[in-house]
Amino acid sequence: MSLPDWPRAFGGPLFAARIRTTPEDFQVTEELGFEFTNDGEHDYLWIEKTGTNTEWLARQLANFADVPARDIGYAGLKDRHAVTRQWFSVPRWNSPEWAELDLEGVDVLDVQRHSKKLRRGAHKFNAFKIVLRGDDLTQYQKELEQRIQTIREQGVPNYFGEQRFGRGGSNIGLADAWAQGKRLPRHKRSMAISVIRSFVFNESLGLRVQDGTWKTLLPGDKANLDGTGSVFDVDEVDGKLLQRCAAMDIHPAGELVGDGSDAGSEAWLAALGKARVEKGTRSLRLKVNDLAVDANDDHVALAFRLGRGAFATSVLREIVSMTTS
């Protein structure tokens, strides 16, 4: 199944360019946002990896430390076809010598100690440095600067990125199979649930983008406090709420479907209800922090920071039509 081309907020892409020509063209650096205790039973490894899958690396760390893979902690999955820097936590039960770890494309840059395992979603930001390559790109300089300024001021629609749905939308078939009763391993079941919720969210967000209300609070909305999971109901929209929304202190939030939802296919919703998946929320708008651009004739370099759970491709699709090399 091919994915829909969900509506863009600011018109079509300004130009076409190649992404991930080399792993160095797509760099991600994780920012945890908390201090280490400098004691406890967990080693925290600051690792730079190139062309390496996060889950694969977690298994290799477990093998090296001789601990169960389930006890390895990381805050989030990072792109494989990239240079990424992120933290992993590993129990110190067997006192592993991390200087002896030898894995291709993996460098341990630092080791710290902490009292607790690193949990999913524990990081605060991901910092991106992305190079887009093409021809005669300076001709788009003026339009690019205008688009960048608009994104700084208004953010972008907070779509789940296409990587959530697998190559060519292949994970949609997995979600359909699960909803029709196919038994799946636990990790694939979790993926199917995530795909369903992400797809339905994107569909609903697309409607708000179409009518121009993706960045505007409406009566009956929930509002999300920027950078947090805190939400509150909006019964009436007053001047103070409008001011806070314009300043991107709060954002309208959409539903992540679960038991009792009424958006999405009947089969999907029935499966979510049977699995007792609780409803959730996600901001409709994504604030793009510290957005900077450097344009040259053959490439455009972008740098920005996003909160956890956000996708860099949601920013890029408002600027460029991407192809992979």
Secondary structure, DSSP 8 states (H G I E B T S, - for coil): --------SSSS-SEEEEE-SSGGGEEEEEE--S---S-SSEEEEEEEEES--HHHHHHHHHHHHTS-GGG-EES----SSSEEEEEEEEE-TT---GGG---TTEEEEEEEEESS---TT---EEEEEEEEE-SSGGGGHHHHHHHHHHHHHH-EE----GGGG-GGGHHHHHHHHHHTT----HHHHHHHHHHHHHHHHHHHHHHHHHTT-TTS--TT-EEEETTSS-EEE-SS--HHHHHHHHTTSEEEEEEE--TT--SS-HHHHHHHHHTT---EEEESEE--EEEEEEE-SSEEEEEEEEETT--HHHHHTTTEEEEE-
